[in-house]
């Protein structure tokens, strides 16, 4: 996947995550996005030679990135993480902060991507983190970034 394609897909997935979050949150969610990215959250066997794996990424987090910075971080040799869980995280200075939790396996082969049925693989749309005491059907406020 080239960087232009990934940037477009990131925008589409971000809008879908925002729409999904509106079901749960009371806050007005701006269409200006920043991203928190957690790298290499999967436990990957280095013998999986069909993937690129970056052990040095384990535990790394990058915060409040622009979409183009996310593309530079996650598109490596036209490969991207095979799964990226995306959700609205918080609000910061007029921006909606989107969280990206990423696999450590990188591939260019769409057939290896997770979430093939949502039209946005490798992105899987997740809900915002529910607050303690959350009751089904009740909306809540996001925490500030």
Backbone torsions as a table, in degrees:
resi	resn	phi	psi	omega
1	UNK	NA	125.9	179.9
2	UNK	-81.6	168.7	-174.1
3	UNK	-63.9	-37.6	179.0
4	UNK	-63.0	-44.5	178.7
5	UNK	-63.7	-42.6	-178.7
6	UNK	-66.6	-39.2	177.8
7	UNK	-60.6	-43.5	178.3
8	UNK	-63.5	-44.5	179.4
9	UNK	-64.6	-40.4	176.9
10	UNK	-59.6	-43.2	178.1
11	UNK	-62.7	-44.2	179.4
12	UNK	-62.3	-47.0	-179.6
13	UNK	-65.9	-36.5	178.5
14	UNK	-64.2	-43.6	177.8
15	UNK	-63.5	-39.2	178.7
16	UNK	-66.5	-40.1	178.4
17	UNK	-64.9	-39.2	178.2
18	UNK	-64.4	-45.8	178.5
19	UNK	-60.4	-41.0	179.4
20	UNK	-66.0	-40.7	-178.7
21	UNK	-64.3	-30.1	-179.0
22	UNK	-59.7	-23.3	177.1
23	UNK	-66.5	-27.3	-171.3
24	UNK	-109.5	-25.7	-170.4
25	UNK	-111.7	150.1	178.5
26	UNK	-84.6	-25.3	-173.8
27	UNK	-65.6	150.0	168.8
28	UNK	-74.6	126.7	-175.7
29	UNK	-105.7	107.0	180.0
30	UNK	-63.5	151.5	178.1
31	UNK	-83.6	3.4	174.3
32	UNK	-91.2	119.0	-173.1
33	UNK	-109.0	146.9	164.8
34	UNK	-126.0	158.0	-173.6
35	UNK	-128.5	135.6	167.1
36	UNK	-104.9	125.9	-174.5
37	UNK	-120.2	124.5	173.3
38	UNK	-107.5	122.1	-174.1
39	UNK	-93.9	151.3	168.0
40	UNK	50.6	56.2	-179.5
41	UNK	-86.7	-6.4	178.2
42	UNK	-91.6	157.5	174.7
43	UNK	-97.1	109.1	-169.8
44	UNK	-114.7	133.1	177.5
45	UNK	-77.9	119.2	-178.6
46	UNK	-62.7	-11.2	177.2
47	UNK	-79.3	-4.9	177.7
48	UNK	-76.1	83.6	-171.6
49	UNK	-73.4	-12.3	178.4
50	UNK	-77.0	-7.4	-179.7
51	UNK	-118.9	154.3	166.0
52	UNK	-90.8	132.2	-179.6
53	UNK	-126.2	136.3	-178.0
54	UNK	-119.1	85.9	-177.1
55	UNK	-58.1	-27.4	-179.6
56	UNK	-68.3	-13.9	178.5
57	UNK	-80.7	-17.1	-174.0
58	UNK	-51.3	120.5	176.3
59	UNK	84.0	-0.9	-179.9
60	UNK	-78.3	141.2	178.3
61	UNK	-132.2	136.9	174.8
62	UNK	-123.0	133.8	-173.7
63	UNK	-119.2	149.9	175.8
64	UNK	52.6	50.5	179.0
65	UNK	-88.3	152.1	169.4
66	UNK	-77.7	162.4	-179.6
67	UNK	-59.1	-38.9	180.0
68	UNK	-67.4	-31.0	176.3
69	UNK	-70.1	-36.5	176.1
70	UNK	-62.1	-44.4	179.3
71	UNK	-60.3	-44.6	179.3
72	UNK	-63.6	-35.7	-179.5
73	UNK	-73.1	-40.9	-170.4
74	UNK	-99.2	-21.3	177.5
75	UNK	-90.1	109.2	-178.4
76	UNK	-126.7	116.6	-178.9
77	UNK	54.6	39.5	-178.4
78	UNK	59.7	27.4	174.7
79	UNK	-120.7	150.2	-180.0
80	UNK	-134.2	164.3	176.4
81	UNK	-56.9	143.2	-177.4
82	UNK	-71.8	-19.8	169.6
83	UNK	-143.1	143.0	176.4
84	UNK	-138.7	110.2	175.7
85	UNK	-82.6	125.7	-175.1
86	UNK	-120.9	133.5	179.1
87	UNK	-154.4	156.1	171.9
88	UNK	-71.6	132.6	-175.3
89	UNK	-108.3	-50.7	-172.6
90	UNK	-165.1	-175.1	175.8
91	UNK	-120.1	144.7	179.4
92	UNK	-150.9	112.8	173.0
93	UNK	47.0	53.7	177.1
94	UNK	78.6	10.5	178.7
95	UNK	-119.6	148.8	169.0
96	UNK	-89.6	124.9	179.0
97	UNK	-91.9	122.4	-179.5
98	UNK	-103.0	134.1	177.8
99	UNK	-97.8	133.3	174.8
100	UNK	-119.9	116.0	175.3
101	UNK	-104.4	120.1	-167.1
102	UNK	-116.6	143.9	171.4
103	UNK	-67.8	162.6	176.2
104	UNK	-94.6	-6.9	179.3
105	UNK	-93.8	127.0	179.7
106	UNK	-110.0	139.1	-178.5
107	UNK	-149.3	155.2	171.7
108	UNK	-103.4	-6.6	-176.2
109	UNK	-89.0	106.1	-178.3
110	UNK	-56.0	-28.6	179.9
111	UNK	-64.1	-19.0	179.1
112	UNK	-92.8	-6.1	-177.0
113	UNK	-76.0	144.3	173.1
114	UNK	-77.8	166.4	177.1
115	UNK	60.5	46.6	-177.6
116	UNK	-68.5	-21.4	-173.7
117	UNK	-86.9	-6.7	-177.3
118	UNK	-95.2	-0.9	178.2
119	UNK	80.4	4.6	-177.8
120	UNK	-135.3	30.5	-177.8
121	UNK	-59.8	140.5	13.8
122	UNK	-93.2	12.7	-176.6
123	UNK	-83.0	132.4	172.9
124	UNK	-117.2	119.1	-177.6
125	UNK	-76.3	128.2	179.1
126	UNK	-123.5	159.9	178.6
127	UNK	-77.0	160.4	170.6
128	UNK	-62.0	157.8	177.6
129	UNK	-64.0	128.4	179.8
130	UNK	-75.5	140.7	177.1
131	UNK	-73.2	160.8	175.2
132	UNK	-58.0	133.9	179.2
133	UNK	83.6	9.5	-180.0
134	UNK	-55.9	135.7	176.4
135	UNK	-115.7	132.3	-179.3
136	UNK	-50.2	131.4	177.0
137	UNK	90.8	-13.6	178.9
138	UNK	-92.7	132.8	176.9
139	UNK	-82.9	154.2	-178.5
140	UNK	-135.7	167.3	177.4
141	UNK	-94.6	142.0	175.5
142	UNK	-74.4	154.1	174.1
143	UNK	-79.9	152.8	174.2
144	UNK	-70.2	156.8	-179.0
145	UNK	-67.1	NA	NA
